[in-house]
Amino acid sequence: SLEVELIKLDGIRKICRVMNDVPESLEVARHGIAIMFDLLREMPETLISVSEIRRIAVGAGMHQVVRNAMDAFPSSNEI
């Protein structure tokens, strides 16, 4: 699936990097968060465990980029 390929290509880390590099973009924040949360959902058809995906996300700095996006765009309902 596309999600598995994105994880294999270190996509979570890359999304966090883009969100850090372009903090002023609501679109980058909105799409980055949407993709990351899609990846964190259960994917029973894959061999990658959710706990492994969460470990990758924490290591990539997901918490901080989501927090930064929430601080930068407090009136956005999508973040």
C-alpha positions as CSV (number, residue, x, y, z in Angstrom):
1,S,0.0,0.0,0.0
2,L,1.0,3.6,-0.3
3,E,1.2,4.0,3.4
4,V,3.7,1.2,3.7
5,E,5.9,2.6,1.0
6,L,5.8,6.1,2.6
7,I,6.9,4.5,5.9
8,K,9.7,2.5,4.2
9,L,11.0,5.7,2.5
10,D,11.3,7.4,5.9
11,G,8.2,9.6,5.0
12,I,7.3,10.4,8.6
13,R,10.7,12.0,9.2
14,K,10.6,13.8,5.9
15,I,7.1,15.2,6.7
16,C,8.3,16.5,10.1
17,R,11.3,18.0,8.4
18,V,9.2,19.9,5.9
19,M,6.9,21.1,8.6
20,N,9.9,22.4,10.6
21,D,11.4,24.0,7.5
22,V,8.1,25.8,6.3
23,P,6.4,26.7,9.6
24,E,4.5,29.6,8.2
25,S,2.5,27.5,5.7
26,L,-0.9,26.4,6.9
27,E,-1.2,24.0,3.9
28,V,2.0,22.3,4.8
29,A,0.9,21.9,8.4
30,R,-2.6,20.8,7.5
31,H,-1.5,18.2,4.9
32,G,1.5,17.0,7.0
33,I,-0.6,16.4,10.0
34,A,-3.3,14.6,8.0
35,I,-0.8,12.3,6.4
36,M,0.9,11.5,9.7
37,F,-2.3,10.7,11.5
38,D,-3.4,8.5,8.6
39,L,-0.1,6.6,9.0
40,L,-0.7,6.2,12.7
41,R,-4.0,4.4,12.2
42,E,-4.2,0.6,12.4
43,M,-3.2,-1.0,9.1
44,P,-4.0,-4.7,9.6
45,E,-3.0,-5.5,6.1
46,T,0.6,-4.5,6.7
47,L,3.4,-6.1,8.5
48,I,4.4,-2.8,10.2
49,S,3.1,-2.6,13.7
50,V,1.4,0.6,14.9
51,S,3.8,0.7,17.9
52,E,6.7,0.7,15.4
53,I,5.1,3.6,13.4
54,R,4.5,5.5,16.7
55,R,8.2,5.0,17.7
56,I,9.3,6.4,14.3
57,A,6.9,9.3,14.7
58,V,8.2,10.2,18.2
59,G,11.8,9.9,17.1
60,A,11.1,12.1,14.1
61,G,9.8,14.9,16.3
62,M,6.1,14.6,15.4
63,H,5.0,15.9,18.8
64,Q,6.9,19.2,18.4
65,V,5.9,19.9,14.8
66,V,2.2,19.3,15.7
67,R,2.6,21.6,18.7
68,N,4.3,24.2,16.6
69,A,1.5,24.0,14.0
70,M,-1.1,24.4,16.7
71,D,0.7,27.4,18.1
72,A,1.1,29.0,14.7
73,F,-2.5,28.4,13.5
74,P,-4.7,28.5,16.7
75,S,-7.8,29.4,14.7
76,S,-7.5,26.5,12.3
77,N,-10.1,23.8,12.9
78,E,-8.0,21.4,10.8
79,I,-5.0,21.4,13.1
